Amino acid sequence: MTVRTRPDLSRIAPYVPGRSFPGAIKLASNETTAGPLPSVMEAIAEAAAGANRYPDNGSVAVRDALAAKLGVSAERITTGCGSVGICLELVQATSGPGDEVIYAWRSFEAYPVVVKVAGATPVEVPLTADYEHDLDAMLAAITDRTRLIFICNPNNPTGTVVAAEALARFLDAVPPHILVALDEAYYEYVRPEEGGEAAPDGIALAEGRPNVVVLRTFSKAYGLAGLRIGYAIGDEEIIAALFKVHLPFAVTSVAQAAAVASLAADEELLARTDGVVAERTRVRDALIAGGYDVPPTSANFLWLPLGDQAAAFGEAGVAAKVLTRPFAGDGVRVTIGDPDENDTFLAFALGAGLPIWKASQQG
Ligand SMILES: *Cc1c(COP(=O)(O)O)cnc(C)c1O
């Protein structure tokens, strides 16, 4: 006698997190390398002392701090257990069995998981040859069952950006009853002046567009990945709908306190992103000089479209204790770490003992 679970669970591949083991350099999960600032550590310790109490289910202090920083009302903000938690809430609030959720592919690994967990149908639209969102194809994929569209900007794992004008045109073409989620997990790493095209500020685009919601997170530039807190900004009605499907107390008191303290130390934290931006340029230039194809990136990672060689590259990295994120048959995502970690990665990737990708390019 086995327990009856949903038959459709057999179609869900579990999320595969980045690997890590002691002594290895972890460039697999787009984390920041520095720990929390002293002021944030203090807030964490203080909140931990009150862990016998349930957290504020409305995350009022965080939402008020975000409202003040972003210039939007707190009623237009909600928090989640990471922005991935909000991705699931978005699907649950808009889509049920038979409903379709469109996103680009390859994109964030969690999208297919949350769509299928909610029982909805994923519609994956291939990226262009330049590893960018194919907005025309995404528009063409809309049917009367479409309820939600994710735009990952910059795109994980390719680092490419949908430019402001193209995105505005796209949003104007999407029927107003379909929700569009602009996933801006890497917003803080975008440098329009370097990318050529200006990446948009989703919050400005959501202004006056009630079917647009913006996702951001404290996990990446703010360095709180282990505490699990992200947020969404959107129309009050959407935010209210998200709150209905919200798992009660999903955002811990420690995470809320750390987020408020991090917002107070905003400038110091965001200054760290400049170092990552400088390093991503250095690493990309070195890889290109070494013969790799590396698309321009606006995030804290690089994409190596190694195709059939991706898995072998990842495995060779494991042996060399350089952990990247290979997607078999497609490419490898490499997080930008500290300069010395990046040097170790470059030594590995450019090492004479590893001419796999060159063989693939010549062959
Ligand atoms: C990392 C990431 C997130 C957010 O992760 P959380 O830790 O759940 O906030 C969301 N979207 C993308 C594309 C990401 O890469």
The ligand as a Tripos MOL2 file, in Angstrom:
@<TRIPOS>MOLECULE
LIG
   15    15     1     0     0
SMALL
NO_CHARGES

@<TRIPOS>ATOM
      1 C1         18.2330   34.2540   -6.7220 C.3       1 LIG1
      2 C2         17.0320   34.5670   -7.5320 C.ar      1 LIG1
      3 C3         15.8120   34.8930   -6.9500 C.ar      1 LIG1
      4 C4         15.5570   35.0470   -5.5170 C.3       1 LIG1
      5 O1         15.9560   34.2010   -4.6610 O.3       1 LIG1
      6 P1         15.4550   34.3000   -3.1490 P.3       1 LIG1
      7 O2         16.6420   33.8970   -2.4060 O.co2     1 LIG1
      8 O3         14.3130   33.3760   -3.0650 O.co2     1 LIG1
      9 O4         15.0350   35.7120   -2.8950 O.co2     1 LIG1
     10 C5         14.7490   35.2210   -7.7450 C.ar      1 LIG1
     11 N1         14.8630   35.2130   -9.0620 N.ar      1 LIG1
     12 C6         16.0090   34.9240   -9.6620 C.ar      1 LIG1
     13 C7         16.0820   34.9890  -11.1260 C.3       1 LIG1
     14 C8         17.1250   34.5880   -8.9240 C.ar      1 LIG1
     15 O5         18.2440   34.2590   -9.5460 O.3       1 LIG1
@<TRIPOS>BOND
     1     1     2 1
     2     2     3 ar
     3     2    14 ar
     4     3     4 1
     5     3    10 ar
     6     4     5 1
     7     5     6 1
     8     6     7 2
     9     6     8 1
    10     6     9 1
    11    10    11 ar
    12    11    12 ar
    13    12    13 1
    14    12    14 ar
    15    14    15 1
@<TRIPOS>SUBSTRUCTURE
     1 LIG1         1 GROUP 0 **** ****
